[in-house]
């Protein structure tokens, strides 16, 4: 079943009523793919309820959750390293449908944007049954809440860099690292997301073998990537 709520509050209420049997539907690049975790679940269509714009407000950039990765990549107001992260999605067709909100909300270890947004100290605009709130993206990524993401707030003057390692441009990322100011972030396949104010994040991480690479390879990348200083 596909639910068609007419307000954000209604969408959030539906999600709360079906915590295990329904997921939000935005771009659909994950929910509608073969083998998705959403298979067999009801869909709560949030298209039309959230912003798909990138706007300047009070000296900050507010990125609507329904902005596509291509929107982000093309917007010159967005810091260059965040635009580069959006480009890690190698398929133009997918970038034109996959949303920023969906990529973050999935909390995938190969998220195109999570490390870069965390390094940029982005905050998340979210709505739950308890109301609206704004929280640091690092705090959001560390929890398992089912709130609806409405957008993201970033400082447009942030500078930094982001680096991706993977077997191919289209395969799942082995590791994505990002730095901005004194904030370092790592997304590593098979590991918990890591973010901190020093580059030695690898020392507190556990690495595993999987299709994207061996534990030893991932550990080496995590220990050395921040020395690249792009």
URGIBEL-V726519 format. One record per run of one state. SS is the DSSP state (~ for helix, > for strand, _ for the rest). FROM is the first residue (numbers start at 1). TO is the last residue. If there is no record, write none. Layout:
ss=(SS | SS)
from=(FROM | FROM)
to=(TO | TO)
//
This chain:
ss=(_ | > | _ | ~ | _ | > | _ | > | _ | > | _ | > | _ | > | ~ | _ | ~ | _ | ~ | _ | > | ~ | _ | ~ | _ | > | _ | > | ~ | _ | > | _ | > | _ | > | _ | > | _ | > | _ | ~ | _ | > | _ | > | _ | ~ | _)
from=(1 | 2 | 4 | 8 | 18 | 22 | 26 | 42 | 46 | 54 | 58 | 60 | 65 | 68 | 69 | 75 | 80 | 87 | 92 | 96 | 99 | 100 | 106 | 114 | 120 | 123 | 129 | 131 | 137 | 142 | 148 | 155 | 161 | 167 | 173 | 181 | 183 | 189 | 194 | 197 | 201 | 205 | 210 | 211 | 213 | 214 | 215 | 228)
to=(1 | 3 | 7 | 17 | 21 | 25 | 41 | 45 | 53 | 57 | 59 | 64 | 67 | 68 | 74 | 79 | 86 | 91 | 95 | 98 | 99 | 105 | 113 | 119 | 122 | 128 | 130 | 136 | 141 | 147 | 154 | 160 | 166 | 172 | 180 | 182 | 188 | 193 | 196 | 200 | 204 | 209 | 210 | 212 | 213 | 214 | 227 | 230)
//
